[in-house]
Amino acid sequence: MFIKMLNHHYGPHCGEFGVSYAIKCGNDDVIAMTLDMSGDKYATLSYKINEVDYGNAFEEINIEESYSMAIRTWNPTDIQLLS
């Protein structure tokens, strides 16, 4: 999943339990979110910002559950879904 930030906002910057993760995002930054469900028991969720990989933000995600991607923003025109 690729998201382009159109106006200055923060990107994914908290991982598990509010631990600092990645960097703050600005205008025209591209965020790639990857949910890797290839494990036998658990999945991982990771992000890239402008092609820089920040590793796993979340681990041990139960693969038996179903999930939906969500984006939180103050203004829906602040983001553009790229793919």
C-alpha positions in Angstrom: 0.0 0.0 0.0 1.5 3.4 -1.0 0.2 6.7 0.4 1.4 10.1 -0.7 1.2 12.9 1.9 -0.2 16.0 0.2 -0.1 18.4 3.2 2.3 18.4 6.2 1.2 15.8 8.7 2.9 13.2 10.8 3.4 9.7 9.4 3.7 6.4 11.3 5.7 7.4 14.2 4.6 5.2 17.0 5.0 1.4 17.1 4.0 -1.0 19.8 3.0 0.6 23.1 3.8 4.2 22.0 7.5 3.5 21.4 9.1 6.0 19.0 9.2 4.7 15.4 10.3 6.1 12.1 10.2 9.8 11.3 7.7 12.6 11.0 6.4 13.0 7.4 6.0 16.1 5.4 4.6 17.3 2.0 5.0 14.8 -0.9 6.4 12.1 1.3 5.5 8.6 0.2 4.6 6.0 2.8 4.6 2.3 2.0 2.8 0.0 4.5 3.4 -3.7 4.3 1.5 -6.4 6.2 3.5 -9.6 5.9 1.3 -12.6 6.7 3.7 -15.2 5.4 4.6 -16.5 8.9 3.1 -19.8 10.2 1.5 -18.1 13.2 2.1 -14.4 13.2 2.3 -11.4 10.8 4.3 -8.2 10.9 3.5 -4.7 9.9 6.2 -2.4 8.6 6.6 0.9 6.9 8.9 2.6 4.4 9.0 6.4 4.1 10.5 7.6 0.8 12.0 4.2 0.2 13.7 4.1 3.6 12.8 0.9 5.5 12.1 1.4 9.2 11.6 -2.2 9.9 8.7 -3.8 11.8 6.4 -1.4 13.7 4.3 -4.4 15.0 5.1 -8.0 15.3 3.2 -11.1 16.5 0.0 -10.1 14.7 -2.4 -13.0 14.8 -2.8 -14.3 11.2 -6.1 -16.0 12.1 -7.8 -12.6 12.4 -9.0 -10.4 9.6 -7.8 -6.7 9.3 -8.7 -3.5 7.5 -6.3 -0.7 6.7 -7.2 2.7 8.1 -5.7 6.1 7.7 -6.4 8.9 10.1 -6.2 12.5 8.9 -7.9 15.8 9.7 -8.6 16.5 6.0 -9.4 13.7 3.5 -7.7 15.7 0.8 -4.4 15.5 2.6 -3.5 12.0 1.3 -3.5 10.3 -2.1 -3.8 6.5 -2.4 -1.2 5.4 -5.0 -1.7 1.7 -5.1 
